[in-house]
């Protein structure tokens, strides 16, 4: 069989797989609240824990959002993880209780130390871990609390990605591949791990799996914590955010964006089930092949294949539009020129792979992390 025809079949397979990988887009509060045991139980006994390192710019926005919630948490704890800016000051000004850390113990990686110290200090029955760059609509905590059930099911949310600067649009495929590989949008949903920016977990559940202390050496703590829950037979769900449950990542510039995704990709793929990894690989390969094959046909003046891929390219643009609008403010220019975002994704993948194989450190927020850990 001709190689070009095999490549064409692979492209069609990936495109056909897309509606399966991205079948459903579950958000907090979309289910009938009559099926939720906490729907009318009043305000939950909930502590907010915010691990923060150098978050002077983002933290005031989140604290302002928390102050305007229709359902107020019992307490708001900001864990200042050796910040080099005014994080602790703005946290106190925003009405939060601040716990300042110093001297992270050997073996702890990323934000796990801050999360564990925050959980230890919290008084609530439920722990709501929030990244400092998360933004909440006035009813966000109420919507999250309504999803809690008496069985203690853990909930996490991959927030809607709000973007303002052009470089942030390069995060398109990082968002989509993360969701696909985690099984977030599958017909029945079977996530491999949690989504780190928003995690709501009952204290008893958290302690039963060892909390963040049990995953202290993991870069991708959200995936690792989800794995601990799954091995213990404890249920958890991962939902998608919307404009009322969003975040703005990597506002500081392109370098920060690339460093962040290198950190995540360097360790995340090893925790993905093989079938989801294969399906996601076929999906991204199909998406990548179309512009490549179009250029190849144009260069070779192969009019038949040029016509085929001239149809498949807008087909992928429309499919990406269907999906991407549920993940963030990705505009038509980004989707029409999606190969640019693909280049960023593949470039980060190569760098991440090289760092993992060579065990080179990843720099993130002024710290050097070994990706092999």
N, C-alpha and C positions, 0 to 999 in steps of 0.2 A: 504494500500500500504506500502511495506517495506520502513523503514526509509532511508536505504542506497540508495535505488532507487530514493527517493525524493531528496536526497542530490546530486545524480548524475544528475538529471534533472536540478537542480539549477545551477550546474557547467556548464552544456551545455548552459543554458539560458544566463549566464554571458558571456561565450565565444562567443555566437552568437551575443550578444549585443555590443561587442567590436568594430566591424567594423562600427557600427552606431555612437557610442560615439566618435570614432576617424576616421571619414570618410574623412575629408578634413584638410589640413594643410596650411592655407593661410599665405602668407608672403608679406611684403611690396614690391610693384613694380611688382607683378606677373600679375596684371590685365593690360589690354590694356590701355596704357596711353592716347590714343585718347579719351577715355571716361572720362578722368579726366580734369576738367576745369583749373587746375593749372599746367598742364603738361608743357606748354610752356610759363608760365607767368613770367619767370625769378626768381631771388632770392626772397624768401618770406620775409615778415617783421616779423621776428621770433626771440624771446628772449629765450635763454636757461636758465632754472632755476635748480640749483643743490642743493638740501637740503643735508647738510653734517654734520655728527657728528662723530668725531674720524675716519676720512677717509684719513689720511696722506699717507697711502700706496696705496690706490686705485685711489685717485683723480688725481695724475699726469698723469696716463695712459689715463684717459678719456679726460683730457685737451689737451694732446698731440694728441689724435684722433680728437678732435674738431678743432684743428689748421690745420689739413690736409684735411678738408672737401672740396669737389668739389663745394658745395654750403655753403657759410659762413653765420652763424647767425648774426643778428644785434648786439647782445651782449651776453655775458656769465656771469651769476650771480651765485656766490657760496654763499649760505646762511650757515654760520658757526653757527651751533646750539650748542653753549656752549661746543665746543670740548675741550678735555683734552690733545690733542697732537698738532702737527704742521699743522693742516688742513688749517688754515687761511694763514699761511706762504707759503705753497706749492701752494695754490690757486693763490696768488698774483704772485708768481714766474711763474706760468703757464699762466699768462696774463688775468686772470679773475678779474671781479669786486667783491669784497668781502663785504658782509653785515654780521656783527657779531651780534648775538642775545645775550641777557642776561635777565634773569628773565621771563621765560615762564609764561604767565597768567594762572590763575586757570581755569581748565576745558579743557585745550588743551592737547591732547594725541598724542604721536608719532611725526611724521614729519610734521603734518598739519600746525603748527605754522610757521615753516620754509618755507613751500610751499606758504602759504598765504603772508608772508612778501616779499618773492621773487616776487610773482605775483604783489603785490602792487608797487614794485620798478621797475618792468620791463616796457619797452617802446614799445615792439613789439605788432603787431596785433595778432600774434599767440604765445602761451606759450608752450614751450617744456620742460616738467619736466623730468629730468633724475636722476636716482639714481647714486651715485658716483662709484659703481662697474660695471656700464655698459661700454661695449667696442663697438666702432663704426668703421666699415670699411670706406674708404674714401668717398663713395657715400651714406652713411647712411642717412644723413640729406636730401640729394637730393631725395632719395627714399621715405622718410617720407613726404616731402613737396609735392611730386607728387601725394600723396594720398589725399591731402586736396582738398575739393571742396567748391564752393561758398556758399553752404548752411550751411557751418560751422560744418560739421560732425566731431565729436571728434574721435580721433584715439588713440589706445594704443597697446602696443606690449609686449607679454611675451617673453623675450629674450631667445636665445639659451643658454643652460647652459654649459659653458666651465669649465672643471674640470682637476685638476692636481694631487691631493692627494687622496689616497684610501677612506678616510672617506667621501669625497664629493659624492662618488657613492651611498651612502645611501640615497641621495635625490631623487632617481628614482621615487618612488611612490608619493612623495610630488608634483613633477612636473606634473605627469600624472593625479593625482586626481584633482589637481587645475584646469587643463585644462578641464577635463571631467565635473566637477561640475559647471564650468563657461559656459559650452556650446560652448566653443571656436571652437571645431572641428566637431560640428554637421553638417549634410548635408547643411542646410541653415544658420547655425550660428545664435544663439540668446543669446549672452553673458549676464550674470546676472550683471556683474560689469566690471570695468576696470582692467588692469594689471599695478600695481604701478610703476615698474621700468622705463617705457617709456610711457608718456602721452602727446599727442599733442592736444591742445584745443584752439579754438579761444577765445580771451579775452572776447568778448561779451557773448559767451556761458558760460564761467567760471563765469562771474559776474551774469548772469541771474539765475543760480542755487545756488548762494551764496558762490561759491568757497569753499576753505577748511574751512572757518569759519563756514559754515553750518554743517560741519561734524567733528568739532573740538574734539568731545568726542569719536570718533571711532578709534579703533585700526587698523582695516582693512580699511584704508581711501580710497583705490582704489575701493573696492566693494561699499562703501558708496557713493562715488562720482558718480559711475555708476548708482546707485539706484536713486540719485537725478536727473540725466539726464533722466532716463527712466520715472520717474514720471512727469517730465516736458514735456514729449513727444519729447525730443531732441535725434536725432540719434547718435549712436556711434558704432564703430567696434573694435574688438580685433583681432590682428594678431599674428602670431608666428615669432620669430626672426630666424636668421640663423647665419652662422659664421661671417657675416658682421654686425650683430646686436645681440650681446651676452652679457653675464655677467658671473662673477665668484663669486658666493656667498659663504660666510662662509669659506674663505680661512684661518681663524685664528685657526681652529681646530674643533673637534667633538662637544665640549661643545657649541660653538657659533652656530653651525648648529642646534643642538637640541633646544637651546633657541629660535632661530629664528622661527622655525616651531611651537614650543609650542605657541609663541605669535600669529602667524597667525591662527592656528587651534582653539585657545581658543574662537575666536569670529566669524570666517568666516562661519561656517556651518549654523548659524542662518539666513544668507542672501541668501541662495541657494533655488531656487524654489523646491517644494516638489517632482515634477516628476523627475527633474534632480538629486536630492538628492537620490531618490529611485533607479534610474538607476545606479548611481555611486556606491551606496551601494551594489547592486547586482553584479556589475562588480568586485569590490574589494573582495567581499565574494567568488565569483567563483575562483578568482586568489589565494585566501588564502586557499580554501578548497582542492585544488588539492594536494599540498605537505602534508597537514594534513591527507587526506584520504589515500595517498600512504603509509605514515608511519603507519597508523592504520592497513591497509591491510597487510603490512609486519610483524607487530608485531603479528597479528592474523593468519598468514600463510594462508590468504585468497587469493589463487592464481588467482582466476577469477577477483576480484576487483583490485588486484595488477597489473594485465595485463592491465586493463582498465586505471588506473591512470598512468601507465608507458607510455601510449600513450598520455594521456592528458597533462602530465607535459611538454614534449618537444613541444606540440602544443601551450601551453601558452608561453614558451620561444620564439618561433618563432613569435607569435603575439606581444609580448612585444618588440621584436627586430624591427618589422615593425613600431611600434609606437615610441619607445624610440629614434631611430636614428634621428627623426625629432625634438627632444627636447634637445639634448645635446650629449656629448661625453661619452655615456654609452656603455661600452665594453661588449664583449661576456661573460667574467668571471662574471660580475655583473648580467647579465641576466640569465646565467646558474644557478647561486646561488641566484636567486631573493628572496627566502624566508628570507635571511638576511636583505635585504632592507625592506621587509614586516614587519619584527620584529621591525625595527626602526620606521616605520610608525605607527604601532599599539601601540607601546610603547609611542610615542609622543601623539597619540590620547587619550590614557588613562590619561596621565598626564594633557593634555589640558582640558579634560572633568572634571577631579577632581578639577583643579584650577578654572574652571568656576563655578562649582556647589558650591564650598567652598569659592568662591570669594577671592582666594589667588592671590597675585601679581605675575606678570611675569617680570623677569629681562631681559632688553634688552639695550645694549650699556650703561650700568651703571645706567639705570633708572628703577624704579619699576612701572609697569603699572597694573592696576586692569583689569582683563580680562572680567569682567562683563560689562564694559563700552562700 
